[in-house]
Amino acid sequence: MEHPLNLTSFMPESVQHHYLHVIMLFIAMLIIIAIGLIASRMNKEIPSKGQNFFEMLVSAVYGMSDDIMGKQGRPYVPLIFGIGMYVAVSNLMGLVPGLAAPTSNMNTTVAPALCVFFFYNYIGFKKHGFGYIKQFLGPVAWLAPFMLIIEIIGHLARPLSLTMRLFGNIAGEDLVIAILFVLVPFLVPLPMYFLAVFTCCLQAYVFMMLSMIYISGALEEAH
């Protein structure tokens, strides 16, 4: 997405074209680290508004985790929350003049999707051992070869789905805002901005929720 004021305009065109999403991703990481450092210092007995906000946010994520994964899923909340922050900050960066959303590039969205894919399968094998493979075989022995193929395809489709959903929504959203800025550069894009803030946060929520569902499935015993 190109904004009227592009803070990356000083970079060579080749860098902007090939590596802009990498530079934006490093900026997103610095923002997340800064947020983490600020939040870690908010431990007063009488909480400030900022501390209340972070405590409410963390409590909401743990509550969602308990609803989806149960108490046994609590050890995995830090990873899921970190991925949620990564997605949310990366999405919202596209709304800042001069910046671009790293998640509008498919190379950036595939990274957290693969992390979730490998992590939930690791959890499954760690908890159940080789018995985890039973989840891929179905309830009837003679259907096991067919179910195995179907389940493998279904599981491989999960990172693809996470990648394409996030990339498509953010790239499309950035394109719409850019077009509106070109056609009507003043008040008309503002409602779209408010809607974009909501969808950016919603995409992070959906990514966390699906990650929890996949981990919950890996934690369950095969029947």
Sequence and secondary structure as in RCSB ss.txt:
>XXXX:A:sequence
MEHPLNLTSFMPESVQHHYLHVIMLFIAMLIIIAIGLIASRMNKEIPSKGQNFFEMLVSAVYGMSDDIMGKQGRP
YVPLIFGIGMYVAVSNLMGLVPGLAAPTSNMNTTVAPALCVFFFYNYIGFKKHGFGYIKQFLGPVAWLAPFMLII
EIIGHLARPLSLTMRLFGNIAGEDLVIAILFVLVPFLVPLPMYFLAVFTCCLQAYVFMMLSMIYISGALEEAH
>XXXX:A:secstr
   SS TTTTS HHHHHHHHHHHHHHHHHHHHHHHHHHHHT   SS  HHHHHHHHHHHHHHHHHHHHT GGGGG
GHHHHHHHHHHHHHHHHHTTSTT   GGGSHHHHHHHHHHHHHHHHHHHHHHHGGGGGGGGT SSGGGHHHHHHH
HHHHHHHHHHHHHHHHHHHHHHHHHHHHHHHHH  SSTHHHHHHHHHHHHHHHHHHHHHHHHHHHHHHHS   
